[in-house]
């Protein structure tokens, strides 16, 4: 297995980025012509949205011959394949999680990553077969789409475009 890098799917990153930019636009407009309550509400939504976008944008799983590396915004965990003591799986509706138990704790990988079935296959092929649950083996080759989060992010963007349009129209009057 050569070095493989898995990132969060662009189908989710793009609408999340659009939402963050639209929230920033609403925040700027509220600072220019809104009430303090309105500004506070947009601040409360903008900063978590920005953090979530940066967290998803920078999240990476790298798998190679030596082990697996999971990178997040301000942290990184490296685990050699021999350090994984158990690989479990969990399916909730259209979301699939792989739980990697190690001697130092555990790591969770979800199907939000692109080519999740390839990632699952790489994990299964490198870990001792006795330590891999059957559900994880079954997730190799199938990857539920998880389109609900993507659709909700686009719907949020549409609502924010509507709010921006109303705010801009009220400024023009």
CNS distance restraints for C-alpha pairs under 8 A (distance, minus, plus):
assign (resid   1 and name CA) (resid  64 and name CA) 6.06 0.50 0.50
assign (resid   1 and name CA) (resid  65 and name CA) 5.99 0.50 0.50
assign (resid   1 and name CA) (resid 122 and name CA) 7.71 0.50 0.50
assign (resid   2 and name CA) (resid  64 and name CA) 5.60 0.50 0.50
assign (resid   2 and name CA) (resid  65 and name CA) 6.84 0.50 0.50
assign (resid   3 and name CA) (resid  62 and name CA) 6.86 0.50 0.50
assign (resid   3 and name CA) (resid  63 and name CA) 5.74 0.50 0.50
assign (resid   3 and name CA) (resid  64 and name CA) 4.35 0.50 0.50
assign (resid   3 and name CA) (resid  65 and name CA) 7.36 0.50 0.50
assign (resid   4 and name CA) (resid  62 and name CA) 5.58 0.50 0.50
assign (resid   4 and name CA) (resid  63 and name CA) 5.27 0.50 0.50
assign (resid   4 and name CA) (resid  64 and name CA) 6.32 0.50 0.50
assign (resid   5 and name CA) (resid  60 and name CA) 6.69 0.50 0.50
assign (resid   5 and name CA) (resid  61 and name CA) 5.74 0.50 0.50
assign (resid   5 and name CA) (resid  62 and name CA) 4.45 0.50 0.50
assign (resid   5 and name CA) (resid  63 and name CA) 6.58 0.50 0.50
assign (resid   6 and name CA) (resid  60 and name CA) 5.71 0.50 0.50
assign (resid   6 and name CA) (resid  61 and name CA) 5.08 0.50 0.50
assign (resid   6 and name CA) (resid  62 and name CA) 6.29 0.50 0.50
assign (resid   6 and name CA) (resid 113 and name CA) 6.08 0.50 0.50
assign (resid   6 and name CA) (resid 114 and name CA) 6.08 0.50 0.50
assign (resid   6 and name CA) (resid 115 and name CA) 7.18 0.50 0.50
assign (resid   6 and name CA) (resid 116 and name CA) 7.97 0.50 0.50
assign (resid   6 and name CA) (resid 119 and name CA) 7.41 0.50 0.50
assign (resid   7 and name CA) (resid  57 and name CA) 7.82 0.50 0.50
assign (resid   7 and name CA) (resid  59 and name CA) 6.22 0.50 0.50
assign (resid   7 and name CA) (resid  60 and name CA) 4.93 0.50 0.50
assign (resid   7 and name CA) (resid  61 and name CA) 6.60 0.50 0.50
assign (resid   7 and name CA) (resid 113 and name CA) 5.25 0.50 0.50
assign (resid   7 and name CA) (resid 114 and name CA) 5.95 0.50 0.50
assign (resid   8 and name CA) (resid  12 and name CA) 7.47 0.50 0.50
assign (resid   8 and name CA) (resid  13 and name CA) 7.10 0.50 0.50
assign (resid   8 and name CA) (resid  56 and name CA) 6.26 0.50 0.50
assign (resid   8 and name CA) (resid  57 and name CA) 6.98 0.50 0.50
assign (resid   8 and name CA) (resid  59 and name CA) 6.80 0.50 0.50
assign (resid   8 and name CA) (resid  60 and name CA) 7.41 0.50 0.50
assign (resid   8 and name CA) (resid 112 and name CA) 5.55 0.50 0.50
assign (resid   8 and name CA) (resid 113 and name CA) 4.21 0.50 0.50
assign (resid   8 and name CA) (resid 114 and name CA) 5.86 0.50 0.50
assign (resid   9 and name CA) (resid  13 and name CA) 6.44 0.50 0.50
assign (resid   9 and name CA) (resid 112 and name CA) 6.16 0.50 0.50
assign (resid   9 and name CA) (resid 113 and name CA) 5.41 0.50 0.50
assign (resid   9 and name CA) (resid 114 and name CA) 4.82 0.50 0.50
assign (resid  10 and name CA) (resid  14 and name CA) 5.80 0.50 0.50
assign (resid  11 and name CA) (resid  15 and name CA) 7.28 0.50 0.50
assign (resid  11 and name CA) (resid 150 and name CA) 6.74 0.50 0.50
assign (resid  12 and name CA) (resid  16 and name CA) 6.25 0.50 0.50
assign (resid  12 and name CA) (resid 149 and name CA) 7.31 0.50 0.50
assign (resid  12 and name CA) (resid 150 and name CA) 5.15 0.50 0.50
assign (resid  12 and name CA) (resid 153 and name CA) 7.70 0.50 0.50
assign (resid  13 and name CA) (resid  17 and name CA) 5.98 0.50 0.50
assign (resid  13 and name CA) (resid  53 and name CA) 7.16 0.50 0.50
assign (resid  13 and name CA) (resid  56 and name CA) 7.12 0.50 0.50
assign (resid  13 and name CA) (resid  57 and name CA) 6.83 0.50 0.50
assign (resid  14 and name CA) (resid  18 and name CA) 6.20 0.50 0.50
assign (resid  15 and name CA) (resid  19 and name CA) 6.05 0.50 0.50
assign (resid  15 and name CA) (resid 150 and name CA) 6.99 0.50 0.50
assign (resid  15 and name CA) (resid 153 and name CA) 5.55 0.50 0.50
assign (resid  15 and name CA) (resid 154 and name CA) 5.60 0.50 0.50
assign (resid  15 and name CA) (resid 157 and name CA) 7.21 0.50 0.50
assign (resid  16 and name CA) (resid  20 and name CA) 6.27 0.50 0.50
assign (resid  16 and name CA) (resid  49 and name CA) 7.88 0.50 0.50
assign (resid  16 and name CA) (resid  53 and name CA) 6.23 0.50 0.50
assign (resid  16 and name CA) (resid 153 and name CA) 6.01 0.50 0.50
assign (resid  16 and name CA) (resid 154 and name CA) 7.98 0.50 0.50
assign (resid  17 and name CA) (resid  21 and name CA) 6.24 0.50 0.50
assign (resid  17 and name CA) (resid  53 and name CA) 6.26 0.50 0.50
assign (resid  18 and name CA) (resid  22 and name CA) 6.09 0.50 0.50
assign (resid  18 and name CA) (resid 157 and name CA) 6.72 0.50 0.50
assign (resid  19 and name CA) (resid  23 and name CA) 6.06 0.50 0.50
assign (resid  19 and name CA) (resid  49 and name CA) 7.73 0.50 0.50
assign (resid  19 and name CA) (resid 153 and name CA) 7.00 0.50 0.50
assign (resid  19 and name CA) (resid 154 and name CA) 7.86 0.50 0.50
assign (resid  19 and name CA) (resid 156 and name CA) 6.89 0.50 0.50
assign (resid  19 and name CA) (resid 157 and name CA) 5.23 0.50 0.50
assign (resid  19 and name CA) (resid 160 and name CA) 7.67 0.50 0.50
assign (resid  20 and name CA) (resid  24 and name CA) 6.20 0.50 0.50
assign (resid  20 and name CA) (resid  46 and name CA) 6.56 0.50 0.50
assign (resid  20 and name CA) (resid  49 and name CA) 5.78 0.50 0.50
assign (resid  20 and name CA) (resid  50 and name CA) 5.85 0.50 0.50
assign (resid  20 and name CA) (resid  53 and name CA) 7.38 0.50 0.50
assign (resid  21 and name CA) (resid  25 and name CA) 6.28 0.50 0.50
assign (resid  22 and name CA) (resid  26 and name CA) 6.21 0.50 0.50
assign (resid  22 and name CA) (resid 157 and name CA) 7.16 0.50 0.50
assign (resid  22 and name CA) (resid 160 and name CA) 6.41 0.50 0.50
assign (resid  22 and name CA) (resid 161 and name CA) 7.20 0.50 0.50
assign (resid  22 and name CA) (resid 164 and name CA) 7.98 0.50 0.50
assign (resid  23 and name CA) (resid  27 and name CA) 6.05 0.50 0.50
assign (resid  23 and name CA) (resid  42 and name CA) 6.78 0.50 0.50
assign (resid  23 and name CA) (resid  45 and name CA) 7.37 0.50 0.50
assign (resid  23 and name CA) (resid  46 and name CA) 5.58 0.50 0.50
assign (resid  23 and name CA) (resid 160 and name CA) 7.28 0.50 0.50
assign (resid  24 and name CA) (resid  28 and name CA) 6.19 0.50 0.50
assign (resid  24 and name CA) (resid  46 and name CA) 6.39 0.50 0.50
assign (resid  25 and name CA) (resid  29 and name CA) 6.19 0.50 0.50
assign (resid  25 and name CA) (resid 164 and name CA) 7.72 0.50 0.50
assign (resid  26 and name CA) (resid  30 and name CA) 6.03 0.50 0.50
assign (resid  26 and name CA) (resid  42 and name CA) 6.90 0.50 0.50
assign (resid  26 and name CA) (resid 160 and name CA) 7.90 0.50 0.50
assign (resid  26 and name CA) (resid 163 and name CA) 7.97 0.50 0.50
assign (resid  26 and name CA) (resid 164 and name CA) 6.33 0.50 0.50
assign (resid  27 and name CA) (resid  31 and name CA) 6.15 0.50 0.50
assign (resid  27 and name CA) (resid  39 and name CA) 6.12 0.50 0.50
assign (resid  27 and name CA) (resid  42 and name CA) 5.38 0.50 0.50
assign (resid  27 and name CA) (resid  43 and name CA) 6.64 0.50 0.50
assign (resid  27 and name CA) (resid  46 and name CA) 7.60 0.50 0.50
assign (resid  28 and name CA) (resid  32 and name CA) 6.28 0.50 0.50
assign (resid  29 and name CA) (resid  33 and name CA) 6.07 0.50 0.50
assign (resid  29 and name CA) (resid  34 and name CA) 6.89 0.50 0.50
assign (resid  29 and name CA) (resid 167 and name CA) 7.59 0.50 0.50
assign (resid  30 and name CA) (resid  34 and name CA) 4.03 0.50 0.50
assign (resid  30 and name CA) (resid  35 and name CA) 6.80 0.50 0.50
assign (resid  30 and name CA) (resid  38 and name CA) 6.37 0.50 0.50
assign (resid  30 and name CA) (resid  39 and name CA) 5.27 0.50 0.50
assign (resid  30 and name CA) (resid  42 and name CA) 7.88 0.50 0.50
assign (resid  31 and name CA) (resid  35 and name CA) 7.80 0.50 0.50
assign (resid  31 and name CA) (resid  36 and name CA) 7.99 0.50 0.50
assign (resid  31 and name CA) (resid  39 and name CA) 6.07 0.50 0.50
assign (resid  33 and name CA) (resid 171 and name CA) 7.98 0.50 0.50
assign (resid  34 and name CA) (resid  38 and name CA) 6.11 0.50 0.50
assign (resid  34 and name CA) (resid  39 and name CA) 6.59 0.50 0.50
assign (resid  35 and name CA) (resid  39 and name CA) 6.31 0.50 0.50
assign (resid  36 and name CA) (resid  40 and name CA) 6.08 0.50 0.50
assign (resid  37 and name CA) (resid  41 and name CA) 6.18 0.50 0.50
assign (resid  38 and name CA) (resid  42 and name CA) 6.33 0.50 0.50
assign (resid  39 and name CA) (resid  43 and name CA) 6.10 0.50 0.50
assign (resid  40 and name CA) (resid  44 and name CA) 6.11 0.50 0.50
assign (resid  41 and name CA) (resid  45 and name CA) 6.43 0.50 0.50
assign (resid  42 and name CA) (resid  46 and name CA) 5.78 0.50 0.50
assign (resid  43 and name CA) (resid  47 and name CA) 6.17 0.50 0.50
assign (resid  44 and name CA) (resid  48 and name CA) 7.12 0.50 0.50
assign (resid  45 and name CA) (resid  49 and name CA) 6.20 0.50 0.50
assign (resid  46 and name CA) (resid  50 and name CA) 6.03 0.50 0.50
assign (resid  47 and name CA) (resid  51 and name CA) 6.13 0.50 0.50
assign (resid  48 and name CA) (resid  52 and name CA) 6.02 0.50 0.50
assign (resid  49 and name CA) (resid  53 and name CA) 6.10 0.50 0.50
assign (resid  50 and name CA) (resid  54 and name CA) 6.17 0.50 0.50
assign (resid  51 and name CA) (resid  55 and name CA) 5.98 0.50 0.50
assign (resid  52 and name CA) (resid  56 and name CA) 6.08 0.50 0.50
assign (resid  53 and name CA) (resid  57 and name CA) 5.89 0.50 0.50
assign (resid  54 and name CA) (resid  58 and name CA) 6.02 0.50 0.50
assign (resid  54 and name CA) (resid  73 and name CA) 7.01 0.50 0.50
assign (resid  55 and name CA) (resid  59 and name CA) 5.99 0.50 0.50
assign (resid  55 and name CA) (resid  72 and name CA) 6.31 0.50 0.50
assign (resid  55 and name CA) (resid  73 and name CA) 5.15 0.50 0.50
assign (resid  56 and name CA) (resid  72 and name CA) 7.98 0.50 0.50
assign (resid  58 and name CA) (resid  71 and name CA) 7.47 0.50 0.50
assign (resid  58 and name CA) (resid  72 and name CA) 6.13 0.50 0.50
assign (resid  58 and name CA) (resid  73 and name CA) 5.87 0.50 0.50
assign (resid  59 and name CA) (resid  70 and name CA) 7.52 0.50 0.50
assign (resid  59 and name CA) (resid  71 and name CA) 5.44 0.50 0.50
assign (resid  59 and name CA) (resid  72 and name CA) 4.60 0.50 0.50
assign (resid  59 and name CA) (resid  73 and name CA) 6.61 0.50 0.50
assign (resid  60 and name CA) (resid  69 and name CA) 7.93 0.50 0.50
assign (resid  60 and name CA) (resid  70 and name CA) 5.86 0.50 0.50
assign (resid  60 and name CA) (resid  71 and name CA) 5.03 0.50 0.50
assign (resid  60 and name CA) (resid  72 and name CA) 6.73 0.50 0.50
assign (resid  61 and name CA) (resid  68 and name CA) 7.04 0.50 0.50
assign (resid  61 and name CA) (resid  69 and name CA) 5.65 0.50 0.50
assign (resid  61 and name CA) (resid  70 and name CA) 4.56 0.50 0.50
assign (resid  61 and name CA) (resid  71 and name CA) 6.29 0.50 0.50
assign (resid  62 and name CA) (resid  68 and name CA) 5.67 0.50 0.50
assign (resid  62 and name CA) (resid  69 and name CA) 5.05 0.50 0.50
assign (resid  62 and name CA) (resid  70 and name CA) 6.50 0.50 0.50
assign (resid  63 and name CA) (resid  67 and name CA) 5.93 0.50 0.50
assign (resid  63 and name CA) (resid  68 and name CA) 4.48 0.50 0.50
assign (resid  63 and name CA) (resid  69 and name CA) 6.44 0.50 0.50
assign (resid  63 and name CA) (resid 119 and name CA) 7.93 0.50 0.50
assign (resid  63 and name CA) (resid 122 and name CA) 7.46 0.50 0.50
assign (resid  64 and name CA) (resid  68 and name CA) 6.57 0.50 0.50
assign (resid  66 and name CA) (resid  80 and name CA) 5.68 0.50 0.50
assign (resid  66 and name CA) (resid  81 and name CA) 6.54 0.50 0.50
assign (resid  67 and name CA) (resid  78 and name CA) 7.25 0.50 0.50
assign (resid  67 and name CA) (resid  79 and name CA) 5.61 0.50 0.50
assign (resid  67 and name CA) (resid  80 and name CA) 3.92 0.50 0.50
assign (resid  67 and name CA) (resid  81 and name CA) 4.65 0.50 0.50
assign (resid  67 and name CA) (resid  82 and name CA) 7.95 0.50 0.50
assign (resid  68 and name CA) (resid  78 and name CA) 5.92 0.50 0.50
assign (resid  68 and name CA) (resid  79 and name CA) 5.43 0.50 0.50
assign (resid  68 and name CA) (resid  80 and name CA) 6.27 0.50 0.50
assign (resid  68 and name CA) (resid  81 and name CA) 7.00 0.50 0.50
assign (resid  69 and name CA) (resid  76 and name CA) 6.98 0.50 0.50
assign (resid  69 and name CA) (resid  77 and name CA) 5.62 0.50 0.50
assign (resid  69 and name CA) (resid  78 and name CA) 4.41 0.50 0.50
assign (resid  69 and name CA) (resid  79 and name CA) 6.38 0.50 0.50
assign (resid  70 and name CA) (resid  76 and name CA) 5.71 0.50 0.50
assign (resid  70 and name CA) (resid  77 and name CA) 5.30 0.50 0.50
assign (resid  70 and name CA) (resid  78 and name CA) 6.60 0.50 0.50
assign (resid  71 and name CA) (resid  75 and name CA) 6.10 0.50 0.50
assign (resid  71 and name CA) (resid  76 and name CA) 4.41 0.50 0.50
assign (resid  71 and name CA) (resid  77 and name CA) 6.56 0.50 0.50
assign (resid  72 and name CA) (resid  76 and name CA) 6.09 0.50 0.50
assign (resid  79 and name CA) (resid  83 and name CA) 6.03 0.50 0.50
assign (resid  79 and name CA) (resid  84 and name CA) 7.18 0.50 0.50
assign (resid  79 and name CA) (resid 102 and name CA) 7.72 0.50 0.50
assign (resid  80 and name CA) (resid  84 and name CA) 7.14 0.50 0.50
assign (resid  81 and name CA) (resid 126 and name CA) 6.31 0.50 0.50
assign (resid  81 and name CA) (resid 127 and name CA) 6.00 0.50 0.50
assign (resid  82 and name CA) (resid 127 and name CA) 7.16 0.50 0.50
assign (resid  83 and name CA) (resid 102 and name CA) 5.57 0.50 0.50
assign (resid  83 and name CA) (resid 103 and name CA) 6.34 0.50 0.50
assign (resid  84 and name CA) (resid 100 and name CA) 6.39 0.50 0.50
assign (resid  84 and name CA) (resid 101 and name CA) 5.77 0.50 0.50
assign (resid  84 and name CA) (resid 102 and name CA) 4.52 0.50 0.50
assign (resid  84 and name CA) (resid 103 and name CA) 7.14 0.50 0.50
assign (resid  84 and name CA) (resid 127 and name CA) 7.01 0.50 0.50
assign (resid  85 and name CA) (resid 100 and name CA) 7.63 0.50 0.50
assign (resid  85 and name CA) (resid 101 and name CA) 5.62 0.50 0.50
assign (resid  85 and name CA) (resid 102 and name CA) 5.28 0.50 0.50
assign (resid  85 and name CA) (resid 103 and name CA) 6.93 0.50 0.50
assign (resid  85 and name CA) (resid 131 and name CA) 6.20 0.50 0.50
assign (resid  86 and name CA) (resid  99 and name CA) 7.97 0.50 0.50
assign (resid  86 and name CA) (resid 100 and name CA) 6.01 0.50 0.50
assign (resid  86 and name CA) (resid 101 and name CA) 5.02 0.50 0.50
assign (resid  86 and name CA) (resid 102 and name CA) 7.07 0.50 0.50
assign (resid  86 and name CA) (resid 131 and name CA) 4.63 0.50 0.50
assign (resid  86 and name CA) (resid 132 and name CA) 6.06 0.50 0.50
assign (resid  86 and name CA) (resid 133 and name CA) 7.96 0.50 0.50
assign (resid  87 and name CA) (resid  98 and name CA) 6.83 0.50 0.50
assign (resid  87 and name CA) (resid  99 and name CA) 5.69 0.50 0.50
assign (resid  87 and name CA) (resid 100 and name CA) 4.79 0.50 0.50
assign (resid  87 and name CA) (resid 101 and name CA) 6.29 0.50 0.50
assign (resid  87 and name CA) (resid 131 and name CA) 5.98 0.50 0.50
assign (resid  87 and name CA) (resid 132 and name CA) 4.73 0.50 0.50
assign (resid  87 and name CA) (resid 133 and name CA) 6.19 0.50 0.50
assign (resid  87 and name CA) (resid 136 and name CA) 7.37 0.50 0.50
assign (resid  88 and name CA) (resid  98 and name CA) 5.71 0.50 0.50
assign (resid  88 and name CA) (resid  99 and name CA) 4.94 0.50 0.50
assign (resid  88 and name CA) (resid 100 and name CA) 6.55 0.50 0.50
assign (resid  88 and name CA) (resid 101 and name CA) 7.95 0.50 0.50
assign (resid  88 and name CA) (resid 132 and name CA) 6.46 0.50 0.50
assign (resid  88 and name CA) (resid 133 and name CA) 5.41 0.50 0.50
assign (resid  88 and name CA) (resid 135 and name CA) 7.41 0.50 0.50
assign (resid  88 and name CA) (resid 136 and name CA) 6.36 0.50 0.50
assign (resid  89 and name CA) (resid  96 and name CA) 7.30 0.50 0.50
assign (resid  89 and name CA) (resid  97 and name CA) 5.70 0.50 0.50
assign (resid  89 and name CA) (resid  98 and name CA) 4.61 0.50 0.50
assign (resid  89 and name CA) (resid  99 and name CA) 6.00 0.50 0.50
assign (resid  89 and name CA) (resid 133 and name CA) 6.89 0.50 0.50
assign (resid  89 and name CA) (resid 135 and name CA) 5.64 0.50 0.50
assign (resid  89 and name CA) (resid 136 and name CA) 5.11 0.50 0.50
assign (resid  90 and name CA) (resid  96 and name CA) 5.78 0.50 0.50
assign (resid  90 and name CA) (resid  97 and name CA) 5.13 0.50 0.50
assign (resid  90 and name CA) (resid  98 and name CA) 6.53 0.50 0.50
assign (resid  90 and name CA) (resid  99 and name CA) 7.91 0.50 0.50
assign (resid  90 and name CA) (resid 135 and name CA) 7.53 0.50 0.50
assign (resid  91 and name CA) (resid  95 and name CA) 5.78 0.50 0.50
assign (resid  91 and name CA) (resid  96 and name CA) 4.46 0.50 0.50
assign (resid  91 and name CA) (resid  97 and name CA) 6.36 0.50 0.50
assign (resid  92 and name CA) (resid  96 and name CA) 6.34 0.50 0.50
assign (resid  94 and name CA) (resid 144 and name CA) 5.41 0.50 0.50
assign (resid  94 and name CA) (resid 145 and name CA) 6.67 0.50 0.50
assign (resid  94 and name CA) (resid 146 and name CA) 5.14 0.50 0.50
assign (resid  95 and name CA) (resid 110 and name CA) 7.17 0.50 0.50
assign (resid  95 and name CA) (resid 111 and name CA) 6.39 0.50 0.50
assign (resid  95 and name CA) (resid 144 and name CA) 6.78 0.50 0.50
assign (resid  95 and name CA) (resid 146 and name CA) 6.03 0.50 0.50
assign (resid  96 and name CA) (resid 110 and name CA) 5.65 0.50 0.50
assign (resid  96 and name CA) (resid 111 and name CA) 5.45 0.50 0.50
assign (resid  96 and name CA) (resid 143 and name CA) 7.86 0.50 0.50
assign (resid  96 and name CA) (resid 144 and name CA) 7.33 0.50 0.50
assign (resid  97 and name CA) (resid 108 and name CA) 6.60 0.50 0.50
assign (resid  97 and name CA) (resid 109 and name CA) 5.64 0.50 0.50
assign (resid  97 and name CA) (resid 110 and name CA) 4.36 0.50 0.50
assign (resid  97 and name CA) (resid 111 and name CA) 6.53 0.50 0.50
assign (resid  98 and name CA) (resid 108 and name CA) 5.74 0.50 0.50
assign (resid  98 and name CA) (resid 109 and name CA) 5.15 0.50 0.50
assign (resid  98 and name CA) (resid 110 and name CA) 6.24 0.50 0.50
assign (resid  98 and name CA) (resid 120 and name CA) 7.86 0.50 0.50
assign (resid  98 and name CA) (resid 136 and name CA) 6.99 0.50 0.50
assign (resid  99 and name CA) (resid 106 and name CA) 6.82 0.50 0.50
assign (resid  99 and name CA) (resid 107 and name CA) 5.83 0.50 0.50
assign (resid  99 and name CA) (resid 108 and name CA) 4.70 0.50 0.50
assign (resid  99 and name CA) (resid 109 and name CA) 6.56 0.50 0.50
assign (resid 100 and name CA) (resid 106 and name CA) 5.43 0.50 0.50
assign (resid 100 and name CA) (resid 107 and name CA) 5.02 0.50 0.50
assign (resid 100 and name CA) (resid 108 and name CA) 6.25 0.50 0.50
assign (resid 101 and name CA) (resid 105 and name CA) 6.10 0.50 0.50
assign (resid 101 and name CA) (resid 106 and name CA) 4.32 0.50 0.50
assign (resid 101 and name CA) (resid 107 and name CA) 6.52 0.50 0.50
assign (resid 102 and name CA) (resid 106 and name CA) 5.50 0.50 0.50
assign (resid 102 and name CA) (resid 107 and name CA) 7.87 0.50 0.50
assign (resid 110 and name CA) (resid 116 and name CA) 7.75 0.50 0.50
assign (resid 111 and name CA) (resid 116 and name CA) 5.41 0.50 0.50
assign (resid 111 and name CA) (resid 143 and name CA) 6.87 0.50 0.50
assign (resid 111 and name CA) (resid 144 and name CA) 7.40 0.50 0.50
assign (resid 111 and name CA) (resid 145 and name CA) 7.97 0.50 0.50
assign (resid 111 and name CA) (resid 146 and name CA) 7.75 0.50 0.50
assign (resid 112 and name CA) (resid 116 and name CA) 7.50 0.50 0.50
assign (resid 112 and name CA) (resid 146 and name CA) 7.54 0.50 0.50
assign (resid 115 and name CA) (resid 119 and name CA) 6.44 0.50 0.50
assign (resid 116 and name CA) (resid 120 and name CA) 6.09 0.50 0.50
assign (resid 116 and name CA) (resid 143 and name CA) 6.40 0.50 0.50
assign (resid 117 and name CA) (resid 121 and name CA) 6.05 0.50 0.50
assign (resid 117 and name CA) (resid 139 and name CA) 6.66 0.50 0.50
assign (resid 117 and name CA) (resid 140 and name CA) 4.86 0.50 0.50
assign (resid 117 and name CA) (resid 141 and name CA) 5.24 0.50 0.50
assign (resid 117 and name CA) (resid 142 and name CA) 6.02 0.50 0.50
assign (resid 117 and name CA) (resid 143 and name CA) 5.82 0.50 0.50
assign (resid 118 and name CA) (resid 122 and name CA) 6.12 0.50 0.50
assign (resid 118 and name CA) (resid 140 and name CA) 7.10 0.50 0.50
assign (resid 118 and name CA) (resid 141 and name CA) 7.56 0.50 0.50
assign (resid 119 and name CA) (resid 123 and name CA) 6.30 0.50 0.50
assign (resid 120 and name CA) (resid 124 and name CA) 6.13 0.50 0.50
assign (resid 120 and name CA) (resid 136 and name CA) 7.26 0.50 0.50
assign (resid 120 and name CA) (resid 137 and name CA) 7.91 0.50 0.50
assign (resid 120 and name CA) (resid 139 and name CA) 7.10 0.50 0.50
assign (resid 120 and name CA) (resid 140 and name CA) 5.60 0.50 0.50
assign (resid 121 and name CA) (resid 125 and name CA) 6.02 0.50 0.50
assign (resid 121 and name CA) (resid 137 and name CA) 7.76 0.50 0.50
assign (resid 121 and name CA) (resid 140 and name CA) 5.39 0.50 0.50
assign (resid 121 and name CA) (resid 141 and name CA) 7.78 0.50 0.50
assign (resid 122 and name CA) (resid 126 and name CA) 6.37 0.50 0.50
assign (resid 123 and name CA) (resid 127 and name CA) 6.20 0.50 0.50
assign (resid 124 and name CA) (resid 128 and name CA) 7.86 0.50 0.50
assign (resid 124 and name CA) (resid 129 and name CA) 7.27 0.50 0.50
assign (resid 124 and name CA) (resid 132 and name CA) 6.83 0.50 0.50
assign (resid 124 and name CA) (resid 136 and name CA) 7.69 0.50 0.50
assign (resid 124 and name CA) (resid 137 and name CA) 6.93 0.50 0.50
assign (resid 127 and name CA) (resid 131 and name CA) 6.93 0.50 0.50
assign (resid 127 and name CA) (resid 132 and name CA) 7.22 0.50 0.50
assign (resid 128 and name CA) (resid 132 and name CA) 7.09 0.50 0.50
assign (resid 132 and name CA) (resid 136 and name CA) 6.80 0.50 0.50
assign (resid 132 and name CA) (resid 137 and name CA) 7.41 0.50 0.50
assign (resid 133 and name CA) (resid 137 and name CA) 6.85 0.50 0.50
assign (resid 134 and name CA) (resid 138 and name CA) 6.32 0.50 0.50
assign (resid 135 and name CA) (resid 139 and name CA) 6.36 0.50 0.50
assign (resid 136 and name CA) (resid 140 and name CA) 6.75 0.50 0.50
assign (resid 138 and name CA) (resid 142 and name CA) 7.53 0.50 0.50
assign (resid 139 and name CA) (resid 143 and name CA) 6.59 0.50 0.50
assign (resid 146 and name CA) (resid 150 and name CA) 7.71 0.50 0.50
assign (resid 147 and name CA) (resid 151 and name CA) 6.13 0.50 0.50
assign (resid 148 and name CA) (resid 152 and name CA) 6.13 0.50 0.50
assign (resid 149 and name CA) (resid 153 and name CA) 6.18 0.50 0.50
assign (resid 150 and name CA) (resid 154 and name CA) 6.41 0.50 0.50
assign (resid 151 and name CA) (resid 155 and name CA) 6.17 0.50 0.50
assign (resid 152 and name CA) (resid 156 and name CA) 6.11 0.50 0.50
assign (resid 153 and name CA) (resid 157 and name CA) 6.28 0.50 0.50
assign (resid 154 and name CA) (resid 158 and name CA) 6.31 0.50 0.50
assign (resid 155 and name CA) (resid 159 and name CA) 6.35 0.50 0.50
assign (resid 156 and name CA) (resid 160 and name CA) 6.23 0.50 0.50
assign (resid 157 and name CA) (resid 161 and name CA) 6.14 0.50 0.50
assign (resid 158 and name CA) (resid 162 and name CA) 6.32 0.50 0.50
assign (resid 159 and name CA) (resid 163 and name CA) 6.30 0.50 0.50
assign (resid 160 and name CA) (resid 164 and name CA) 5.99 0.50 0.50
assign (resid 161 and name CA) (resid 165 and name CA) 6.05 0.50 0.50
assign (resid 162 and name CA) (resid 166 and name CA) 6.26 0.50 0.50
assign (resid 163 and name CA) (resid 167 and name CA) 6.14 0.50 0.50
assign (resid 164 and name CA) (resid 168 and name CA) 6.03 0.50 0.50
assign (resid 165 and name CA) (resid 169 and name CA) 6.03 0.50 0.50
assign (resid 166 and name CA) (resid 170 and name CA) 6.13 0.50 0.50
assign (resid 167 and name CA) (resid 171 and name CA) 6.32 0.50 0.50
assign (resid 168 and name CA) (resid 172 and name CA) 6.39 0.50 0.50
assign (resid 169 and name CA) (resid 173 and name CA) 6.52 0.50 0.50
